[in-house]
């Protein structure tokens, strides 16, 4: 530990205390004031006790491919009916929480309300996905965080790519490197409005690798292990198409999808 680190930690605590005094924190679910001793990371930093109880963490049993949770006392790994018989390019997907209640509203405010400050809280929720047992023992700092891209017109309208903002924040907290590897070269209909079959058709050939430029070089990808990041996973159609490009064209060894929530 360097001599400067304790000084920096003290300075951060002082600055955070000053901010809390000037701008008292409120719950992003019900808008009630948060306790003065509320932590500054994790779900309790963003939601009060009552709203935290409404957050449903993804716990076993869940599909070992797409991460969809199921009720019941299953003791062995299983594949859900939506994944059975399908060729899925990503190795598996895991989410921190279900896309319900106050967390769903927070995601909507972040994406469509352009509340960029919420990226910190959602990155805290995203970090919960890294506790999946299948990632235990991995040196994730040797992996690479890659965001699901937006078409440039949609990103221009929104002002940012929510997946890249989550990558940047998670990278700062964990030390896992992040890079924008993919581009979306065709503008497709919003996935939320489509049924599963239409979603698959909608995304065919929608993604490609970004081309290196003098001002933008790509990190080595051959044999790389990648954490593909998005805010919500529903059918997995988008993640499948992105993972296919990363494996077939970039030569990635493994692609694991991590999202804040599971729809």
KAPE-V284713 format. One record per helix or strand of 3 or more residues. SS is the DSSP state (A for helix, B for strand). FROM is the first residue (numbers start at 1). LEN is the number of residues. If there is no record, write none. Layout:
ss = (SS & SS)
from = (FROM & FROM)
len = (LEN & LEN)
//
This chain:
ss = (A & A & A & B & A & A & A & A & B & A & A & B & A & A & B & B & A & B)
from = (3 & 43 & 49 & 92 & 101 & 116 & 133 & 140 & 144 & 152 & 162 & 182 & 191 & 196 & 207 & 225 & 237 & 254)
len = (20 & 3 & 6 & 7 & 12 & 16 & 3 & 3 & 4 & 7 & 13 & 3 & 3 & 8 & 3 & 9 & 12 & 9)
//
